[in-house]
Amino acid sequence: MNQEDAFAEEAQEEIMVRTGTQQSDEDSKSQVRASTTEADDEQDESSPLIPDRSTRPQRAPLARANDSYYRAINEPWTGSHGAGSLPWWKRPSIYWLLPGFFPFCIAFGGLIVPKQYLILDLICRDYLADQASQDPNFSFTPVILGGNNPQCRDPEVQSLVAKFNLYANLLSGLFAAIVAPQLGALSDRHGRKTVMLAVSFGGFVMEIVTILVGTYPDSISVYWILLGNLIDGLCGSFTTGMALSFAYAADCTPPEQRNKAFGFFHGTLFTGVAFGPLISGALMKATGTVMVAFYLALGCHVYFILFLSALVPESLSKERQMLAREKHHLAKSKTAKQSWWTSLRAWNLFEPLWVLRPRGPGSSPALRRNLFLIAGIDTLMFGVAMGTINIILIYAQYRFGWDEVAASLYVSAVNVCRVLALVVLLPLLIKWFRKQGNQEQGHRGADLLDINIIRTSLVFDLIGYLGYALTPNGAIMVIAGLIASVGGIGSPTLQSSLTKHVPADLTGQVLGASALLHALARVVAPTIFNLLYSKTVKIYAGIVFCCLSFVFVVANVMSWFLKPGVYFKEVSDYSDETEEAEHHM
């Protein structure tokens, strides 16, 4: 019997253990039905995404299945049984992924300014040409792609660009919202690397489409860029790539160190966002064309794909992958006889979110409240960040006449400050205020330090966005951006806090649910913010930032309802409590 068959048999034995124990429980309950009605109701409310843990304390039979199961889920920071004994080049670590992830982030950051200005120039070019075709007396200065085009500082052009950004985010975000949870679950069964490669391929194709549009603007409409956004969304988009990176980090990092590990990923992201515009700006200045930035991004995607394929070790052990596959196969076999129409009707986009509302033994109202609040705050912060990236740039261009160089310097300065907050300030806070935990402690929920970091970060964001709304000049806007960037320490803390509330075998599902919320936020937030900006830019362009400041007020109020030390209690937790009680008797 090969290893995969052995673990398939063990997973089936695990199901038999649960089924047999549940059946015996039902037989005993039938004899005392009157006294157990309330308990039955509680079981009926169990989330379909949360494994039924009520039978785990009684799992003495079939010890081999028990040993395999616990061996697979109780080593969350290696993701593999015995990974510590592997050679260093095969041992999973965030320090393997970060060097490949950095160029991926440079590609993302290097295109924030050039792509927005390319779209603005193309739309402005089409708009002015359309005006000239309608009015023979209308004349205009030709639009130079990547050049200084003051004729594009027009409220109508601003409104058209905001609507284009709305369509792009709808296509990319909506399809990413659909596939993100599926990709997260797929990574639990087939490893993180394979799915990350698929995500990067989507970005690769999107840049090829943009290069074709920018190279042949007379033949290919700017709206073909939306096709690239569609393909990117179908592959999960950048948000799913970040979630998978966090899942990789969670596989090989102790729970008490995860906010620091996630902070390194956020730091790498914003380092790329900081240096990407500088690198692309220098190349554009040297070559005299904006398209060189897109070739740089294309090369970064190719490098990431090759680096990930050849050098980065898989963080998820074959053992855990096999168990996840077998459980998926057994769950799928129960619905094998259903028609595709029945399956389609039963499909629910929001079903993965049930993992954030666990029921049954081990859960509690405080746990459900914490998961809801953390996921909600994280989604609000992410939605504001994603929804305002482009608005800030066109707002500055409209208010202060910033060109690509000025906008690139602003983006770089803000993100250098954010990187310093993530890789210097956040680790120092952890070092000063948190004692070194015992790795065998496992998942014990967010502590008071995590919650205070979340609250503080929201205050910095609030001050920064109020500054955007009220800024009288470009200098004040830069200062506001620097203040808001310190709030970046909240995002990795929120993500790591989510994983601390649940067992290791639910990490992929929780981060998949988080990716779903991020994808939905990427659809809803830019839609609302771009519509609001397009409707109010003629009145006062800063109205949108006043509304965003109120969002941070709401998020800050939510953070005061978080409770430290709340987590999903596993069998080992019950055993420890029993032993402690017996010790005191």
N, C-alpha and C positions, 0 to 999 in steps of 0.2 A: 504494500500500500504506500503510495507516494505521500509527500507532505500535504499537498492540497487535499487529497482524499481523506487523509487523517483528520485534518481540521474541519472538513465538511462533515465528517461523521461526528466530531466533537460538538460542532454547532447544532447538529440535529439532536444529539443527546441533550444539549442544553435546552432546546425547545421541548423535548420530552419531559425533562425535569420540571420545567415551568408548567407544562400542560397537565402532567400528572398531579402536581401539587395543587394546581388550581382546581382540578376535578375533585380531589379529596376535600378541598375546602368547600366546594359547592355541596358535596354530599353531607358534610357536617352542618352546613348552614341550613339545609332543608329541614333538619330536625329541630332547629331553634330559630325558625324564620321570624317569629314575632320579635325576638330580641336583637336581630341583626339587620333590620330594615335600613337603618341609618347608615350602617357600614356598607351595605350593598349599593346605596345611592352614591356614596363616595367613590366606589369602584367604577360605577357606570359613568362617572364624569371624567374618568382618566383620559388624558390626551392621547390620541392615537400615535403621536410621535414620541411619547415617553415610554420606555420599556416598563412593564409592570414589575416593580421591585418588591411587591408585597410578599413574594415567596422566597426571596433570597436567604433569609435566616434559616430555612428548613431544607437546605440543599445538600444534605449529606450523601444521597445516592449519586452514583456515577461520578466519582471524584475526579476522573480524568477530564470530563467536560468542565467541572468547576475550576480545576487548576488552570486549564487553558483559557477559560473566560477571564478569570481574574488576572492571569498573566498578561493577557492582551490589553486590559483596560486600566490596570493600576500602575502603569509606568508612564505617566503623561508627559514627562519631560525628556524621555528618550524616544518615545514612539516605537521602540523596538526592544524586545527582550534580549539583554546582553549586548546592547549597542556599545557600551563602554569598552568591551573587549575587542571591538573591530579596529583595524588599522586606521590611523588618523585621516587618511584620505577617503575612507568609506564611512566615517562617523558623521551623522547629521549634525549640523550646527548652523546657527544664523549667520556665522562668519563665512560660510560657504556661499550662501545665497546673496548676501549683501553686495559683493563685488560685481555680480551679474545684474543685480537689481538696480545698481546705480546708473549705468548707461540707459536702462529702461526709463528711469526717472528723468535723465537728461533729455531723452526724446520727448517726454511729456512736457517738461518745463521749457525746453527750447522752442516749442511750437505755440506756447500760450499767446505770445505777442505777435509773431509773424502770421500765424493762421488767422487771428482775429483781424489784423490789419489787411491781410490778403482778401478776406471775405468782405470787409468794409470797402476796399478799393474796387473790387469786382461789382458789388451791388451799386456803389456810387457811380461807377462807369456806365452800368446798364440804365440806371435811373436818369442820369444826365442825357444819355443818348435817346432815351424814351421821351424826355421833355423836349429835346431838339426836334424829334420827329413830329411832335404834336404842334410845336410853335416854330415856324420857319425863322422868326426873328430872335429865337433863343440861341445864345452862344455861350460856350464854356471852355475853360482850359482843360486840355486832355488830362486824363487821370493816368499817372505813372505808378505801376504796381511797385510797392515798396518805397515810394518816394513821398515827399511832403506835399500833401494835397489839401490845401485850405478850403477848396471848393466843396469838399465833402463834409465840412462842419455845418451841416444842415439838419434841422430837427426831423425832417421827413426821411432823410437817409438814416439817421439814428434809429428811427422807428422801424424801418425796413430791416436793418441789421438785427435789432432786438427780436423781431419776428422770425428771422432766419435762424437765429440761435435757439429760439423756442422750438422750431421744427426739428433741428438737429438733435437737441436734447430729448425730445419726445421719441424720436426713432431709436436713438442709442439707449436711452434709459428705459424705455418701455420693454424692449426685447431683452435687455439685460436683467430687468426685474423678473421676467419669466424664466430665463435660463439659469440665473445665479444660484438659486437653491438646488437645482438639479446638478449643476457643476460642483457645488460644495459636497453634496452627497456622493457624487461620482468620485471625487477625490478621496473620500473615505474608503472606497472599494478598490480603486486602481492607483492610488498614490497622488501626491500633490504635484509632482513634476509634470506628468502627462497633461493634466488640466491646465496648468500654468502655460504650457507650450501652446495649447489651443487658444488661450486668451491673447497671448502675444501675436499669434498669427492674425487675429482680427485687426489689431493695431497696424500690423505690417501692410495688410491689404488696404486699409483706410488711407495710409500715407501714399500708396501708389495712386489711388484715385485722385487725391489732392494734387499730386505732382502733375498728373495729366491735365487737370482743370487749369492749374496755374501756368502750365507750359503752352497750352493751346486755348487761351480765353476766347478767341474769336470763333472757335469751332465747337467748344464744349462749354455748356452753361455752368454757372456757379452752382446751380441746384443739383448737379451730379455729385457734389460733395456729400449730399444727403445719403446717397447710396453707400458711401464709405461709412457713414454713421450707422446705417442699418446693419452692415456686415460686422462692424465693431460690436454692436449690441448683441447680435446673434452669437458672438463668441464670448460674451460675458462682459466686455468692456474693462476699463481700467479699475473700476470699483471691485469687480470680482477678482482681478489680479491681486489687489491689496488684501482682500479677505483671505485668499489662498496663501499669501505670504504670512499672514497672521496665523493661519492654521499650521503652516510649516514651523513657525516659531513656537507655537503652543506644543507641538509634538516633541520638541527638544529643549524646552525651557521650564524650570520649576515654576509653579503658580506664583510664588511670592516675588519672582524676578521678571514676570511677563510684562508688566507695565514698562520696565526698563528696556526689555527686548523689543516690544512694540514701539517704544520711543525711538530706538535705533532705526527701525524701518521708516517711521515718520520723519526722522532726521535725515535719512538717506533720500527719501522722497523730496523733501524741501531743499536739500542740498542740490539735488538735480534741478529743481525748480529755480533755485538761486543762480546756479552756474550755467544752466542751459541757455537762458536768454543772453548771458554774456558771451558764451561761445558762439551761438548762432548770430548774435549781433556783430561780433568781430568778423565772422566769415562773410556776412552780408556786406559789411563795409569793404572787405578786401576784394570781393568778387563783383560787387555792384548789382547783385540780384538777390531777391528775397527767396528764390526757390532753393538756394543752397541749404537753408535751414531744414527743408523737408528731406533732402538727401541725407543730411546728418541724422535726422530722426530715423530714416529708413535703415541706415547703417547700424544704429543703436539697437533696433529691433532684431536685426540679423545676428548681431553679437550676442544679445541676450538668449536667443533661441539656441545658438551653438554652445554657449557657455553652460546653459542649463542642461542641455542634452548630454554634454561630454563630461562635465566636471562635478556638478552639484550632486551629492548623495541624496537618495530618497529618504525623507524623514519618517515615513510611515512604514512600519515593518511589514513583511510578507504575512506574518502571523495575524496582525490586525486587519490587513486587507482581505485575507481569506475568510476570516470570520464575518466581516462586513458583507462580502459577496454572498456568502451562504445565507446569511440572515435576509439579505435582499431577495435572493432566489426563493427562499421559503415564503417570504411575504408576497412575492409576485405570483407564486404558484396558487395561492388562495384565490386570486382573481383571474386565473388563466382562462377560465371558461366564459368570462364576460366578453360581450361584443365590444368593438371599438367605440360604438356610439354610447354604450353604457359607461365605458371607462371615461369617455370624453365628458359626459354629463357629470360624472363623479369627480372629475378633476377640479381642483380648487387652487387658484394661484396663491391664496393666503394660508393654505394648510401648513406650510413649514413654520409659520409663526406660532403654532401651538407649542413648539418647544420652549417658547418664552413664557408659557403659562402651564407649568407642570402641575399634575394632580396626583393624588394617591400618597402612600407612605413615603416619607422622606421630604415631601414638599410642605409648604406652609403659606399662609396668606402673606407673611412678610417677604418670603422668597419671590412670590408672584409679583408683589408690589415693586420690589427692588429691580427685578428683571424688566418689568414694564417701564419703570422710570429711567433706568440706565439706557435701555434701547431707545426710548423716546427722546431723551436728551441728546444721545449720540446722533440720532437721525436728524434732529433739528439743527445741530451744529454742522453736520455734513451737508445738509440741504442748503443752508446759508452759504457755506464755503463754495459749493459747486454752482449755486445759482447766481453768485455775484462775481465769479472770475472774469467773465466777459463784460459784465456791466461796469465794473470798476474801470476797465481799460477804455471803453467808449465814453464813459462819464468824464474821465480825465482828458480825453481827446477833445470832447465837446466843451468842457468848462475852461481848460487851461491850454488847449492847443498842443498837447504832448504828441510827439512823433514816436516812431518805433524805438529810437535810441533812448529817449526819456522814459518811455514806458518800460523798456527792458531794465534800465537802471533801477526804477522803482520796484519792479518785481524781484530783482536780485537783492536789493537792500532789505526788503520785507522778509524774504525767505532766508537770508543769512541770519537775521535776528531770530526767526522761528527755529532754525537749525540749532543755534546756540541755546535756545530755551529747551530744546528736546534732548540734546546730547550733553549739555553741561548742567543747566538748572535742574532738570528732572532727575538725573542720577544723583545730584548732590542732595536734593530733597529726600530721596529714598535712603541715601547713606546716612544722613543726619537724623532722620526721624523714624526710621524703621529698623528694628533689630533683625539680624540675620535669622531667618526662619529655618525650621527643620524641613528638609525636602520630603520626608516621609509623611509630613502632615497632610499633604494633598490639598484639595480645594476647600478653603475655609471662608469664602466670600470676600467682599471688599472690606478693607479696614478703614479706620477713621482718616488715615492719611490719604487714601484714594479719594474719599468723599470730599475732603477739604481741597485737594488739588482740582477736582471737578468744579467746585464752587468758585474758587479763585480764578480759574481760567475763564469762566463765564463773565466775571466782572471785567476782565481785560477786554474780552470781545465786545461787551456792551459799550465801554468807553471808546474803543476804536471806531465802532460803527456810528456812534454819535458824532465823532470827529469827522467822518466821511460826510455826514449829512450837513454839518454846519461849517465846513471848511471854506475860508474866504480865498485861499490861494493854494498853489501846489505844495509849498513847504509844509503847511499844516496837514495836508492830506498824507504826505509821507510820514509825518510823526504819528498820525492816527493809524496808519498801516503798521508801523513798528509796534505800537501798543497792542493792536489786535493780534499781531503775530505771536505774542507771548501766550495768548490763549490757546495756542496750538498744543500745549502740554495736556489739554483736556482729552483730546481724541484718543491717544494710545492708552490713557488711563481708563477711559470708558470701555474700550475694547477688551483690555485685559481684565477689567472688573467683571465683564460678562462671562468670560471663561472661568473665573474663580467661583462662580455661583453654581456650576454644574459639574458632573463627573466627566472624566476624560473621554469616555465613549460618546459623549454628546457635544464635544468641542466642534467637530465639523458641522453638525446640524445647527448649533448656535451661531457660529460664524456665517453659515449659509443663510440663516434667517436674517442676520445683520446685513449681509450683502443684498438680500432681497429688499430690506428697508432702505438701504443706501440707493439701490437702483430705483425704487419708487420715489425717493426724495429727489433723485436726479431728474425724474420726469416732472414731478409736481412743483418743486421749488423753482427751477428755471422758468417753467411755464408761467407761474404766478408773478415772479419778479420781472421777467422780460415784458410781460403784458402790462404790468404796473408801470414800468419805466417807459414803455412806448406810449402809454396814455398820459403820463404826467410830465414827460421831458419838456413839453412846451410851456408848462405851468412853472414847475420848479424841479430840476433834475434830482435834487437830494431827497425827495419825498420817499423814494424806495428805501433809502438807508434809515429813515426815521421808523418805518415799519419793521425793518430788520432789527433795530434796537429793541423794539417791543418783544420780538421773538426771544431775544436773549433774557429779557426780564422774566418771561414765562418759564424758560428753561432753568433760570436760577431759582425761582420759586419751587419748581419740581425737585431740584436737588436737595432741598431741605427736608424732604420726606424720605430720603434714603436712610437705611439702617445698617450699621456695620455688623460683620460677623454672621451674616445670613447666608446659608448655602443648602444644597440638596444633600441630605444625609444618606450615605451609603450603608451597606451592611457592616462594614468595618467600624463605622461610627457607632452603630447600635451595639456592636460587640464591645467597643471600648467603654461605652456608657454602662453596659451590663457588668463588665469586669470591675469598673470603678465602684459601682453600687455594691457589688459583692465584697469588695475590699473594705468598704466602710461598715459592712454589717458585722 
